[in-house]
Amino acid sequence: MRKIFLKYRESKFHKYVRTHKKYAPLLFFIAGFTWDSLTLGRIDRMYDLIILCSHMILLTLSIYLFNLSENEEPIIKIPPKYTVYLPLAIQFFLGGLSSAYVIYFARSVSLSKTAVFFGLLLLLFIANEFLRKRISNKYLQFGFYFFVNLIFLSCFVPIILKEMNSAIFYISGLLSLIFTLILVYLVYKSSQIARVEIVRYKMISLILSIYLLVNACYHFKLIPPVPLALDKGLIAYDIKVKNDKYLVTYEVDEWFYFWRDHKTNFNKASNEPVYVFTSVFAPTDLKKKIFHRWMWFNETKDDWQIMDEIGFNIIGGRDNGYRGYSYKNNVTNGKWKVEVVTNENLVLGVVDFDINLKNNSIKSKLITREF
């Protein structure tokens, strides 16, 4: 083992880390983010659960050991030549856990519904790079730790309980709050420097502020209900079910609309139904009822008006999401949207489209695709 460490100390990588010590934490953060982006798939797979649990445990351990190493006479003695890598480990596991959340919610058709998280993630990158003390800052450490811990438990607890609702989300938040405060207490009790740098009421206020912010985002539907995610949503001219396959006929859009492949302008004859197809990802064994809420924009009232609400149950476990559809015959011209919502009125995603009853032109890019 000693030979391995000696060989490592003489390696180019070790010299690079030493030379670029200032930026090494950020590089390790990005490395963790990239690695999980390439390796993680389904959040309910055993591999994914092991990786995420390992990241969370090792992040907790790294933060604890890093703070102990600052003592003049630490309880656990760590050779100084190895303590330099503890901040890098913290950054790596922070990046890995953050990426898992992005991967999961990137499945959503409606990116606007997850924009709050991506904004918080962007703040994570900016704060990591520009805060003066960077990861050695105790408030930064435990603020980030609580955020990723809350995200992790919000996904993990529903999988274990095979149940998801608002109460489960809030319980997950309380658990992460308790775990974080326990870690803060252990560090505060064991580290002389932590007792100097941490003002207890400021630390508790920071963590509670993050807790309230995330719960407020969830309450106002700015964060999709974990661990469900809208995998696909489109407007269609015809849908047939054959041999457990959904044959969906829809019009494809121009190539430069790279974020979708279906056209949102629906040219309809008066006697044709309008279909909306969706597939919702849910972890194995998780059952949930969702609804297609058909809404039409009333230009006179300048507001969205609910026209219909059609519900069906979903069962988790399918890689490409649980498929379902709804349709309407009596529709009018104008802007429409179908919100995919849960029993708790939380929005998974939105399918937007415009209906034109007067223009039943030839649909040259009409295709039938199997889902």
Backbone torsions as a table, in degrees:
resi	resn	phi	psi	omega
1	MET	NA	-40.1	-179.7
2	ARG	-60.9	-38.0	179.3
3	LYS	-63.9	-37.0	179.7
4	ILE	-63.9	-45.5	179.7
5	PHE	-64.9	-39.5	178.7
6	LEU	-64.6	-40.9	178.5
7	LYS	-64.3	-39.2	178.7
8	TYR	-64.2	-42.3	-178.2
9	ARG	-62.9	-26.4	179.7
10	GLU	-92.7	-1.7	-175.8
11	SER	-76.8	160.9	177.9
12	LYS	-66.6	-33.9	-179.5
13	PHE	-62.5	-44.3	179.1
14	HIS	-62.1	-41.9	178.7
15	LYS	-65.2	-37.7	179.5
16	TYR	-64.6	-43.9	179.4
17	VAL	-61.6	-42.0	179.4
18	ARG	-64.6	-42.8	-177.2
19	THR	-68.0	-39.5	-176.4
20	HIS	-108.8	40.2	-177.1
21	LYS	-56.0	-34.3	-177.6
22	LYS	-62.4	-37.7	-175.1
23	TYR	-104.8	-2.7	-177.3
24	ALA	-59.6	-42.5	178.8
25	PRO	-57.4	-41.5	179.2
26	LEU	-64.6	-40.7	179.0
27	LEU	-63.3	-39.2	179.2
28	PHE	-71.2	-32.8	175.0
29	PHE	-61.0	-48.6	-180.0
30	ILE	-65.5	-36.6	179.2
31	ALA	-62.5	-44.1	177.9
32	GLY	-63.7	-40.8	178.2
33	PHE	-61.5	-47.0	-177.6
34	THR	-67.0	-42.7	-177.7
35	TRP	-60.0	-47.9	-179.5
36	ASP	-69.6	-30.9	176.9
37	SER	-61.7	-32.1	-177.8
38	LEU	-87.6	-23.8	-171.7
39	THR	-108.6	-26.8	-176.7
40	LEU	-84.6	144.7	179.7
41	GLY	-130.7	-81.6	179.2
42	ARG	-98.1	132.5	-176.7
43	ILE	-70.0	-18.9	-179.7
44	ASP	-97.2	3.4	174.9
45	ARG	-71.2	148.2	179.4
46	MET	-60.4	-40.2	179.6
47	TYR	-60.3	-47.7	-179.2
48	ASP	-62.3	-43.1	-179.2
49	LEU	-64.3	-39.8	178.7
50	ILE	-64.6	-44.1	-179.9
51	ILE	-62.6	-47.1	-177.6
52	LEU	-66.6	-42.2	177.4
53	CYS	-63.7	-40.9	178.7
54	SER	-62.5	-44.3	178.4
55	HIS	-58.3	-44.5	-177.0
56	MET	-66.8	-43.4	-180.0
57	ILE	-65.7	-45.6	-178.1
58	LEU	-69.3	-32.8	175.2
59	LEU	-63.8	-45.0	178.4
60	THR	-59.8	-46.8	-179.7
61	LEU	-63.9	-41.4	-179.1
62	SER	-63.4	-42.9	179.0
63	ILE	-64.3	-42.1	-179.6
64	TYR	-64.6	-48.1	-179.0
65	LEU	-66.7	-37.1	179.4
66	PHE	-61.3	-42.2	179.7
67	ASN	-72.0	-33.7	176.0
68	LEU	-67.7	-35.1	-176.5
69	SER	-65.6	-16.1	180.0
70	GLU	-80.0	-12.4	179.1
71	ASN	-71.0	149.6	175.0
72	GLU	-67.6	-37.9	176.5
73	GLU	-127.7	79.9	-175.5
74	PRO	-66.2	149.9	177.2
75	ILE	-63.2	-43.5	176.1
76	ILE	-108.9	116.6	-176.2
77	LYS	-82.9	120.7	178.1
78	ILE	-118.2	127.2	178.9
79	PRO	-54.6	133.4	-177.7
80	PRO	-54.3	-31.7	-177.8
81	LYS	-67.8	-16.9	179.1
82	TYR	-99.8	-22.5	-178.4
83	THR	-65.5	-22.9	179.9
84	VAL	-62.8	-22.4	-177.2
85	TYR	-90.1	-9.6	179.8
86	LEU	-64.1	-43.1	175.1
87	PRO	-61.0	-34.5	178.6
88	LEU	-67.3	-38.7	177.8
89	ALA	-64.2	-40.9	178.0
90	ILE	-59.3	-45.7	-180.0
91	GLN	-64.2	-40.0	-179.0
92	PHE	-62.8	-47.9	-177.6
93	PHE	-71.4	-32.7	173.4
94	LEU	-61.8	-44.4	179.0
95	GLY	-64.2	-40.3	-179.8
96	GLY	-64.4	-45.0	-179.9
97	LEU	-68.3	-37.4	177.9
98	SER	-64.1	-40.4	-178.1
99	SER	-65.0	-35.2	179.7
100	ALA	-59.8	-40.4	179.2
101	TYR	-67.2	-42.1	179.3
102	VAL	-63.0	-45.4	-178.8
103	ILE	-57.4	-44.4	-176.0
104	TYR	-67.2	-48.7	-175.9
105	PHE	-81.7	-9.3	173.2
106	ALA	-67.2	-16.1	176.8
107	ARG	-67.3	-22.4	-174.4
108	SER	-66.1	136.7	177.8
109	VAL	-68.2	-38.4	-176.7
110	SER	-93.7	93.6	-178.1
111	LEU	-62.4	-29.3	-178.7
112	SER	-61.1	-27.7	-179.5
113	LYS	-73.7	-19.7	179.1
114	THR	-109.6	8.4	-175.9
115	ALA	-62.6	-30.7	-179.9
116	VAL	-62.1	-44.6	179.4
117	PHE	-63.2	-44.8	-179.8
118	PHE	-62.5	-32.5	174.9
119	GLY	-65.4	-42.5	177.3
120	LEU	-64.7	-38.0	178.3
121	LEU	-65.3	-40.0	177.1
122	LEU	-62.1	-41.1	176.2
123	LEU	-61.7	-34.4	177.6
124	LEU	-61.2	-45.4	178.3
125	PHE	-64.2	-46.7	-176.7
126	ILE	-64.5	-45.7	-179.9
127	ALA	-62.7	-39.5	179.9
128	ASN	-61.9	-34.7	-175.9
129	GLU	-85.7	-35.7	-168.3
130	PHE	-107.3	-16.0	176.9
131	LEU	-65.0	137.6	-168.8
132	ARG	-58.7	-47.2	-175.6
133	LYS	-91.7	-4.2	179.1
134	ARG	50.4	-135.1	-169.8
135	ILE	-71.8	-14.8	176.6
136	SER	-74.3	-13.5	176.8
137	ASN	-70.2	120.3	-174.3
138	LYS	-64.1	-37.1	-179.9
139	TYR	-68.1	-38.0	176.4
140	LEU	-64.4	-45.9	179.5
141	GLN	-54.9	-57.1	-172.2
142	PHE	-77.9	-25.4	173.6
143	GLY	-65.7	-48.0	177.6
144	PHE	-65.3	-40.9	-179.0
145	TYR	-60.1	-46.2	-179.6
146	PHE	-63.5	-40.1	-178.6
147	PHE	-61.7	-50.0	-178.2
148	VAL	-72.3	-29.4	176.9
149	ASN	-66.3	-42.1	177.9
150	LEU	-63.2	-42.6	178.0
151	ILE	-60.7	-47.1	-178.3
152	PHE	-59.4	-50.4	-177.3
153	LEU	-68.3	-30.1	177.8
154	SER	-64.0	-28.3	176.4
155	CYS	-91.3	-37.0	-172.1
156	PHE	-75.0	-44.6	-175.5
157	VAL	-61.8	-46.3	178.2
158	PRO	-61.0	-32.2	178.8
159	ILE	-67.7	-42.5	-179.6
160	ILE	-68.1	-43.0	-177.5
161	LEU	-82.0	-14.3	-176.9
162	LYS	56.9	40.1	-177.8
163	GLU	-153.0	142.0	176.3
164	MET	-144.1	131.2	175.2
165	ASN	-164.6	-177.9	-177.8
166	SER	-63.4	-37.4	-179.7
167	ALA	-61.9	-40.3	178.8
168	ILE	-62.9	-40.6	179.1
169	PHE	-62.4	-45.4	-178.8
170	TYR	-67.9	-35.9	176.2
171	ILE	-64.2	-41.7	177.3
172	SER	-59.6	-41.0	178.1
173	GLY	-63.4	-40.7	178.7
174	LEU	-65.2	-40.4	177.7
175	LEU	-61.6	-45.3	179.8
176	SER	-65.1	-35.0	177.0
177	LEU	-63.7	-44.3	179.6
178	ILE	-64.4	-47.0	-179.1
179	PHE	-60.7	-42.0	-178.7
180	THR	-65.9	-44.2	179.8
181	LEU	-65.3	-33.9	175.4
182	ILE	-64.2	-43.8	178.7
183	LEU	-63.5	-43.1	177.7
184	VAL	-59.6	-42.8	179.8
185	TYR	-62.9	-44.6	-179.5
186	LEU	-63.6	-42.5	178.5
187	VAL	-66.2	-43.9	-178.8
188	TYR	-62.2	-38.6	-178.2
189	LYS	-74.1	-32.0	-172.2
190	SER	-96.0	-17.7	-173.2
191	SER	-117.3	123.0	177.5
192	GLN	-65.2	-40.9	-178.9
193	ILE	-65.6	-37.6	177.8
194	ALA	-61.7	-38.7	179.6
195	ARG	-67.0	-26.3	177.7
196	VAL	-80.4	-43.3	-172.9
197	GLU	-82.7	-28.4	-175.9
198	ILE	-92.4	122.7	168.3
199	VAL	-95.7	115.1	-167.5
200	ARG	-56.2	-46.1	-176.9
201	TYR	-67.8	-30.8	177.2
202	LYS	-69.4	-41.6	179.2
203	MET	-64.4	-46.4	179.7
204	ILE	-63.8	-39.1	178.7
205	SER	-63.9	-40.2	178.8
206	LEU	-62.4	-48.8	-177.6
207	ILE	-65.1	-42.7	178.2
208	LEU	-65.1	-33.9	178.3
209	SER	-65.0	-43.3	177.4
210	ILE	-63.5	-42.5	179.3
211	TYR	-59.2	-47.2	-179.7
212	LEU	-67.9	-37.0	179.4
213	LEU	-63.6	-47.1	-179.2
214	VAL	-64.7	-42.3	178.9
215	ASN	-66.8	-34.5	176.3
216	ALA	-66.1	-42.0	177.1
217	CYS	-60.6	-41.4	178.9
218	TYR	-66.3	-43.2	-178.6
219	HIS	-62.4	-38.9	-178.8
220	PHE	-91.4	16.8	172.5
221	LYS	64.9	28.4	177.3
222	LEU	-88.4	-13.2	175.2
223	ILE	-121.4	126.3	179.5
224	PRO	-61.8	153.1	-179.7
225	PRO	-68.9	108.9	178.7
226	VAL	-74.2	146.2	0.6
227	PRO	-99.7	24.5	175.5
228	LEU	-76.6	151.8	176.6
229	ALA	-154.8	138.8	176.7
230	LEU	-77.3	116.4	-175.7
231	ASP	-88.8	-36.2	-177.6
232	LYS	-151.1	143.7	175.4
233	GLY	-155.2	128.1	-179.0
234	LEU	-154.7	159.9	176.9
235	ILE	-94.8	135.2	-171.9
236	ALA	-135.0	159.3	178.6
237	TYR	-93.3	-23.8	180.0
238	ASP	-160.0	144.4	176.1
239	ILE	-138.4	127.7	176.1
240	LYS	-127.2	143.8	177.9
241	VAL	-109.7	122.4	-177.4
242	LYS	-142.8	122.2	179.3
243	ASN	53.3	46.7	179.9
244	ASP	61.5	22.7	175.2
245	LYS	-117.9	140.2	177.7
246	TYR	-99.3	115.5	178.0
247	LEU	-96.3	105.8	-172.7
248	VAL	-107.9	121.9	178.4
249	THR	-102.1	119.9	-178.5
250	TYR	-148.6	168.0	-179.2
251	GLU	-99.6	125.9	-180.0
252	VAL	-80.2	152.1	-178.2
253	ASP	-95.8	177.1	178.8
254	GLU	-64.7	155.9	-173.4
255	TRP	-62.6	-27.6	-175.2
256	PHE	-77.4	-8.8	169.7
257	TYR	-86.4	71.1	-169.4
258	PHE	-69.3	-19.7	-176.7
259	TRP	-83.0	-5.9	175.7
260	ARG	-149.8	159.3	177.5
261	ASP	-114.1	-3.1	-179.2
262	HIS	-106.1	149.0	179.0
263	LYS	-82.9	138.0	-177.3
264	THR	-93.4	-10.4	174.7
265	ASN	-87.9	113.5	-174.5
266	PHE	-105.4	107.2	178.6
267	ASN	-91.1	113.7	-166.7
268	LYS	-126.4	137.4	169.0
269	ALA	-78.8	156.0	-171.7
270	SER	-62.5	-26.5	-176.0
271	ASN	-100.8	9.7	-178.6
272	GLU	-97.0	136.7	174.6
273	PRO	-76.2	158.7	176.1
274	VAL	-111.4	125.9	-177.5
275	TYR	-107.4	146.8	169.6
276	VAL	-127.6	122.8	-179.8
277	PHE	-107.0	136.7	175.8
278	THR	-139.3	152.5	169.0
279	SER	-129.4	129.9	-175.0
280	VAL	-115.6	124.1	176.8
281	PHE	-80.1	133.4	174.2
282	ALA	-143.8	143.6	178.9
283	PRO	-61.9	158.6	-179.3
284	THR	-55.7	138.8	176.4
285	ASP	72.5	1.1	178.4
286	LEU	-92.5	124.7	-179.7
287	LYS	-113.2	141.1	-175.4
288	LYS	-157.6	147.1	174.2
289	LYS	-99.3	132.4	176.7
290	ILE	-125.0	166.5	-176.6
291	PHE	-132.0	146.9	166.5
292	HIS	-98.4	112.5	-180.0
293	ARG	-101.0	106.4	-179.2
294	TRP	-81.7	126.3	-177.0
295	MET	-132.2	139.3	179.8
296	TRP	-120.8	138.0	-178.4
297	PHE	-84.5	114.4	179.1
298	ASN	-86.6	105.9	-176.4
299	GLU	-68.0	-28.4	178.6
300	THR	-65.4	-44.0	180.0
301	LYS	-91.1	-7.8	-178.8
302	ASP	54.4	47.7	-177.3
303	ASP	-156.3	158.9	177.2
304	TRP	-82.1	137.6	-177.6
305	GLN	-119.9	127.5	179.1
306	ILE	-74.3	123.3	-177.6
307	MET	-102.2	-29.4	-177.7
308	ASP	-166.0	157.7	177.0
309	GLU	-142.8	115.5	-174.4
310	ILE	-118.8	123.5	-175.5
311	GLY	-111.1	153.7	172.4
312	PHE	-156.8	156.3	-178.8
313	ASN	-86.2	147.3	174.2
314	ILE	-119.9	150.6	177.1
315	ILE	-125.6	127.2	-175.7
316	GLY	-73.5	168.3	173.2
317	GLY	121.3	-22.5	-178.5
318	ARG	-83.2	131.8	-175.3
319	ASP	-57.7	-42.3	-175.9
320	ASN	-94.2	14.1	175.3
321	GLY	93.7	155.2	176.3
322	TYR	-79.6	124.0	-173.0
323	ARG	-89.9	147.8	176.5
324	GLY	-166.2	162.0	178.6
325	TYR	-151.3	163.1	173.6
326	SER	-141.0	164.7	179.3
327	TYR	-150.2	159.7	176.9
328	LYS	-136.0	143.5	177.1
329	ASN	-98.6	-43.9	-175.6
330	ASN	-91.0	92.7	179.2
331	VAL	-127.1	161.5	179.6
332	THR	-121.1	168.3	176.8
333	ASN	-61.3	154.0	171.4
334	GLY	123.6	-167.2	-178.3
335	LYS	-83.6	133.8	178.3
336	TRP	-130.0	158.5	169.3
337	LYS	-152.7	148.8	175.4
338	VAL	-117.9	114.1	176.7
339	GLU	-87.5	132.2	174.8
340	VAL	-95.9	110.5	-170.6
341	VAL	-126.3	159.9	176.8
342	THR	-96.3	177.9	176.4
343	ASN	-58.0	-30.8	-178.2
344	GLU	-84.4	8.2	179.4
345	ASN	67.4	28.4	176.2
346	LEU	-94.8	133.3	-172.3
347	VAL	-88.0	122.2	174.3
348	LEU	-80.7	-35.7	-178.4
349	GLY	179.2	174.2	-176.2
350	VAL	-135.2	136.0	173.2
351	VAL	-107.7	111.4	-178.4
352	ASP	-98.5	143.6	176.6
353	PHE	-163.6	163.0	176.4
354	ASP	-117.0	134.6	179.0
355	ILE	-106.5	131.3	178.2
356	ASN	-125.3	106.4	-178.3
357	LEU	-79.9	-18.2	-174.7
358	LYS	-89.3	-13.8	-175.1
359	ASN	-119.9	89.1	177.4
360	ASN	-99.7	55.9	-174.7
361	SER	-72.4	169.0	178.2
362	ILE	-65.2	130.7	-178.5
363	LYS	-98.1	91.2	-172.6
364	SER	-70.2	-22.4	-176.3
365	LYS	-110.2	34.3	179.0
366	LEU	-79.6	127.9	179.2
367	ILE	-132.9	160.4	173.5
368	THR	-117.4	122.3	-176.2
369	ARG	-120.6	144.4	-178.8
370	GLU	-95.3	129.9	177.4
371	PHE	-120.3	NA	NA
